[in-house]
Amino acid sequence: MICTTMKSHYTPFFENIDAYVEEIKHNSIWCGETDIAALANIVAANIELYINDITELAGVYPCRQETDGMIGVVYVN
């Protein structure tokens, strides 16, 4: 789910937000911490970042809105 209010807030910082959201869904795409923090608000979900496997939580990027949505991201190598 895309939050249209937050999407319009972050639009100036992305060349094409919709294309970027679709692109980072694939395993081989790099996404930095600043992008993850913005995307938590754009997709209206909290994002948990894990390193190497799902046992090592590296950070949580909370959505500014109240949400039950959660996305897990795992960085490997």
N, CA, C and O of each residue as an XYZ file, in Angstrom:
308
protein
N       0.845     -1.172      0.000
C       0.000      0.000      0.000
C       0.899      1.248      0.000
O       1.797      1.368      0.834
N       0.660      2.146     -0.912
C       1.415      3.393     -0.993
C       0.609      4.495     -0.306
O      -0.571      4.688     -0.597
N       1.253      5.205      0.597
C       0.621      6.346      1.266
C       0.819      7.564      0.364
O       1.939      8.056      0.227
N      -0.247      8.048     -0.245
C      -0.129      9.129     -1.226
C       0.386     10.431     -0.616
O       1.098     11.180     -1.284
N       0.039     10.713      0.644
C       0.539     11.922      1.296
C       2.054     11.871      1.432
O       2.744     12.831      1.090
N       2.574     10.751      1.933
C       4.020     10.612      2.110
C       4.717     10.483      0.758
O       5.836     10.969      0.589
N       4.076      9.844     -0.189
C       4.657      9.716     -1.521
C       4.903     11.100     -2.114
O       5.978     11.352     -2.659
N       3.930     11.997     -2.018
C       4.110     13.340     -2.572
C       5.169     14.126     -1.796
O       5.854     14.974     -2.367
N       5.303     13.846     -0.497
C       6.332     14.499      0.323
C       7.742     14.117     -0.146
O       8.636     14.962     -0.192
N       7.930     12.840     -0.491
C       9.259     12.354     -0.873
C       9.539     12.410     -2.375
O      10.673     12.174     -2.791
N       8.545     12.713     -3.189
C       8.722     12.725     -4.644
C       9.924     13.547     -5.123
O      10.620     13.098     -6.033
N      10.202     14.728     -4.555
C      11.352     15.503     -5.041
C      12.709     14.801     -4.851
O      13.691     15.178     -5.491
N      12.770     13.798     -3.989
C      14.032     13.137     -3.684
C      14.283     11.889     -4.523
O      15.367     11.309     -4.455
N      13.307     11.473     -5.305
C      13.420     10.287     -6.141
C      13.105     10.661     -7.578
O      12.209     11.465     -7.836
N      13.839     10.078     -8.510
C      13.577     10.355     -9.920
C      12.182      9.849    -10.307
O      11.434     10.542    -10.995
N      11.842      8.638     -9.858
C      10.526      8.056    -10.129
C      10.228      7.084     -8.983
O      10.700      5.947     -8.996
N       9.454      7.526     -8.002
C       9.200      6.720     -6.803
C       8.574      5.373     -7.143
O       9.013      4.343     -6.630
N       7.554      5.363     -8.000
C       6.869      4.114     -8.325
C       7.830      3.097     -8.932
O       7.813      1.925     -8.558
N       8.663      3.539     -9.863
C       9.641      2.644    -10.489
C      10.665      2.166     -9.463
O      11.074      1.005     -9.487
N      11.081      3.063     -8.558
C      12.080      2.702     -7.544
C      11.524      1.657     -6.577
O      12.216      0.696     -6.240
N      10.284      1.838     -6.130
C       9.667      0.861     -5.229
C       9.605     -0.511     -5.909
O       9.905     -1.528     -5.283
N       9.223     -0.540     -7.166
C       9.166     -1.812     -7.895
C      10.558     -2.419     -8.072
O      10.729     -3.633     -7.958
N      11.544     -1.579     -8.349
C      12.915     -2.039     -8.594
C      13.534     -2.669     -7.344
O      14.198     -3.700     -7.450
N      13.336     -2.080     -6.172
C      13.990     -2.593     -4.975
C      13.328     -3.840     -4.409
O      13.829     -4.417     -3.444
N      12.224     -4.261     -4.985
C      11.601     -5.517     -4.567
C      12.442     -6.725     -4.974
O      12.242     -7.823     -4.456
N      13.367     -6.528     -5.886
C      14.208     -7.619     -6.374
C      15.457     -7.767     -5.515
O      15.969     -6.779     -4.989
N      15.939     -8.963     -5.375
C      17.049     -9.267     -4.473
C      18.356     -8.563     -4.803
O      19.152     -8.320     -3.896
N      18.606     -8.233     -6.039
C      19.922     -7.713     -6.414
C      20.028     -6.187     -6.371
O      21.047     -5.642     -6.794
N      19.030     -5.497     -5.885
C      19.030     -4.037     -5.883
C      19.477     -3.507     -4.526
O      18.962     -3.929     -3.491
N      20.432     -2.585     -4.531
C      20.929     -1.965     -3.303
C      19.996     -0.836     -2.891
O      19.515     -0.079     -3.733
N      19.746     -0.729     -1.596
C      18.915      0.343     -1.058
C      19.601      0.852      0.202
O      19.845      0.069      1.120
N      19.917      2.130      0.272
C      20.609      2.702      1.420
C      19.664      2.991      2.580
O      18.444      2.934      2.430
N      20.245      3.304      3.745
C      19.451      3.541      4.948
C      18.508      4.732      4.819
O      17.388      4.687      5.329
N      18.938      5.785      4.152
C      18.075      6.950      3.959
C      16.855      6.563      3.134
O      15.733      6.969      3.439
N      17.083      5.775      2.089
C      15.976      5.308      1.265
C      15.028      4.431      2.069
O      13.810      4.554      1.939
N      15.573      3.549      2.896
C      14.737      2.652      3.700
C      13.854      3.458      4.648
O      12.670      3.157      4.798
N      14.419      4.475      5.285
C      13.643      5.310      6.204
C      12.503      6.016      5.458
O      11.384      6.078      5.965
N      12.770      6.538      4.284
C      11.731      7.200      3.486
C      10.691      6.186      3.020
O       9.490      6.450      3.071
N      11.154      5.036      2.569
C      10.237      4.028      2.048
C       9.304      3.470      3.112
O       8.185      3.066      2.793
N       9.737      3.438      4.369
C       8.857      2.993      5.449
C       7.604      3.859      5.479
O       6.502      3.357      5.703
N       7.769      5.139      5.256
C       6.633      6.062      5.243
C       5.842      5.981      3.941
O       4.615      6.074      3.952
N       6.530      5.809      2.842
C       5.864      5.749      1.540
C       4.982      4.512      1.422
O       3.865      4.595      0.912
N       5.477      3.361      1.892
C       4.694      2.123      1.792
C       3.860      1.858      3.041
O       3.194      0.827      3.134
N       3.890      2.779      3.999
C       3.089      2.693      5.227
C       3.305      1.385      5.969
O       2.353      0.682      6.310
N       4.583      1.066      6.215
C       4.930     -0.140      6.965
C       6.232      0.103      7.717
O       7.090      0.857      7.257
N       6.377     -0.532      8.866
C       7.658     -0.508      9.577
C       8.602     -1.449      8.839
O       8.175     -2.486      8.333
N       9.870     -1.096      8.776
C      10.842     -1.935      8.079
C      11.916     -2.373      9.061
O      12.538     -1.551      9.734
N      12.123     -3.688      9.131
C      13.195     -4.252      9.956
C      14.346     -4.631      9.036
O      14.140     -5.277      8.008
N      15.549     -4.233      9.404
C      16.742     -4.514      8.614
C      17.581     -5.556      9.337
O      17.943     -5.379     10.501
N      17.884     -6.632      8.645
C      18.692     -7.727      9.194
C      19.990     -7.847      8.404
O      20.033     -7.537      7.214
N      21.045     -8.297      9.074
C      22.339     -8.520      8.432
C      22.592    -10.029      8.369
O      22.489    -10.723      9.381
N      22.921    -10.529      7.184
C      23.299    -11.917      6.912
C      22.179    -12.936      7.043
O      22.046    -13.787      6.163
N      21.382    -12.899      8.073
C      20.237    -13.791      8.190
C      19.216    -13.130      9.114
O      19.446    -12.021      9.597
N      18.123    -13.782      9.356
C      17.066    -13.130     10.137
C      17.278    -13.211     11.641
O      16.356    -12.925     12.404
N      18.476    -13.597     12.085
C      18.743    -13.644     13.526
C      19.469    -12.396     14.028
O      19.532    -12.170     15.236
N      20.012    -11.591     13.134
C      20.793    -10.416     13.525
C      20.086     -9.124     13.102
O      20.312     -8.621     12.002
N      19.233     -8.592     13.978
C      18.503     -7.368     13.688
C      19.454     -6.176     13.777
O      20.063     -5.935     14.819
N      19.577     -5.437     12.682
C      20.490     -4.293     12.630
C      19.780     -2.967     12.873
O      20.406     -2.000     13.307
N      18.487     -2.913     12.599
C      17.771     -1.665     12.802
C      16.314     -1.778     12.441
O      15.898     -2.675     11.707
N      15.544     -0.846     12.972
C      14.120     -0.769     12.660
C      13.838      0.645     12.166
O      14.232      1.625     12.799
N      13.162      0.738     11.045
C      12.797      2.016     10.456
C      11.277      2.150     10.582
O      10.530      1.549      9.811
N      10.825      2.944     11.562
C       9.385      3.025     11.808
C       8.671      3.946     10.825
O       9.208      4.963     10.385
N       7.463      3.561     10.505
C       6.578      4.396      9.709
C       6.033      5.492     10.616
O       5.744      5.231     11.784
N       5.888      6.693     10.111
C       5.360      7.802     10.911
C       3.886      7.631     11.247
O       3.387      8.214     12.209
N       3.200      6.832     10.449
C       1.788      6.571     10.695
C       1.657      5.309     11.543
O       2.543      4.454     11.541
N       0.555      5.204     12.260
C       0.313      3.970     12.999
C      -0.018      2.879     11.987
O      -0.891      3.056     11.138
N       0.673      1.766     12.079
C       0.481      0.689     11.117
C       0.843     -0.654     11.744
O       1.686     -0.730     12.637
N       0.203     -1.693     11.271
C       0.565     -3.059     11.651
C       1.462     -3.678     10.594
O       1.956     -4.792     10.771
N       1.679     -2.955      9.485
C       2.488     -3.472      8.392
C       3.949     -3.593      8.782
O       4.496     -2.718      9.453
N       4.585     -4.688      8.355
C       6.003     -4.917      8.637
C       6.652     -5.536      7.402
O       6.124     -6.474      6.806
N       7.796     -4.994      7.039
C       8.601     -5.532      5.941
C       9.955     -5.879      6.495
O      10.558     -5.071      7.202
N      10.450     -7.063      6.192
C      11.792     -7.462      6.612
C      12.741     -7.393      5.430
O      12.439     -7.899      4.349
N      13.891     -6.763      5.641
C      14.928     -6.645      4.621
C      16.176     -7.310      5.154
O      16.585     -7.037      6.283
N      16.800     -8.190      4.358
C      18.005     -8.887      4.784
C      19.143     -8.521      3.833
O      19.052     -8.741      2.625
N      20.239     -7.948      4.404
C      21.452     -7.700      3.632
C      22.349     -8.921      3.773
O      22.673     -9.338      4.885
N      22.746     -9.487      2.642
C      23.637    -10.641      2.646
C      24.851    -10.285      1.799
O      24.713     -9.878      0.645
N      26.055    -10.442      2.381
C      27.313    -10.134      1.703
C      27.337     -8.704      1.243
O      28.322     -8.263      0.651
